[in-house]
Amino acid sequence: MADVRVGISGWVYPAWRGGFYPDGLVHRKELAYAADQLTSIEINGSFYALQRPSSYAKWRDETPDGFVFAVKGGRYITHVRRLVDVETALANFFASGVLALSDKLGPILWQLPPNLQFDAERLTTFVALLPRTTTEAGVLAQRRDDKLSDDRVLTVAAVERPLRHAIEVRHPSFAVPAATALAREHGIALVVADTAGRYPRIEEPTADFVYVRLHGDIELYASGYTDAALDNWAAKIRGWTAAGLDVFAYFDNDAKGYAPFDAMALLHRLGDPGHSTPFSGVVGE
């Protein structure tokens, strides 16, 4: 059966306290609370800076069995280097502790900047560098440079698993058959991005899974999804899973706190696939 995961992009949002997060819930319990309401979460701190193996291990241990994290690739790779000459940067990223997630490691997300146009040669060179198994990721991680000290490095995978990659494009030049054909050839998912019409929305599957990011359909990062809109996304997801495709869907409309509630509402429409047990943590100290 196809796997369906629904969650949120990040979980540390002070404005959610007293809303999604109950009053009195200690901050260190927020990940555990969110993970018990949802079935996956994107780690987005990894986009801004290299994390530590101890952090990934902590996040792994704070979430229920069967939970899955997606990990957002570093902006140094996508926005600064713009996918060019990034082998060492990729080695540093995978050496920074991603493998500590073990069997909770889901897809790796690579979000491209809005001004990066489709260039077949550039993209082909980049995706050829991406490890396709955790073992390959460990081998690549061993080619890190001295940017990471030895106590901040993990280059051994505890379990041998396939690695999936998704690319979120934001320049209209990617909305062409050549881009989808290239992604399909390499088994890379082009993200289905709902961005209130600002960026391209490519819904053609190009891998054995579909990666959806829901940033808001009316106001980017801010608007909530109506019942009708959620019904529509649930129908799309059922269509993809009927075709045998796994689906990972993340709500990023966090500005006004809609994301977790929309994610739970979508899970409810899908019959709560893979949902964990109710939160059993302690509220308050």
GIKAQUI-V109808 format. One record per run of one state. SS is the DSSP state (h for helix, s for strand, l for the rest). FROM is the first residue (numbers start at 1). TO is the last residue. If there is no record, write none. Layout:
ss = <SS;SS>
from = <FROM;FROM>
to = <TO;TO>
//
This chain:
ss = <l;s;l;h;s;l;s;l;h;l;s;l;h;l;h;l;s;l;h;l;h;l;h;s;l;h;l;s;h;l;h;l;s;l;s;l;h;l;h;l;s;l;s;l;s;l;h;l;s;l;h;l>
from = <1;4;10;14;17;18;21;22;27;38;40;44;45;49;53;62;68;73;75;81;87;96;98;105;112;120;130;133;134;142;150;153;162;163;165;169;172;175;177;187;189;191;192;195;209;215;227;243;246;252;258;270>
to = <3;9;13;16;17;20;21;26;37;39;43;44;48;52;61;67;72;74;80;86;95;97;104;111;119;129;132;133;141;149;152;161;162;164;168;171;174;176;186;188;190;191;194;208;214;226;242;245;251;257;269;285>
//
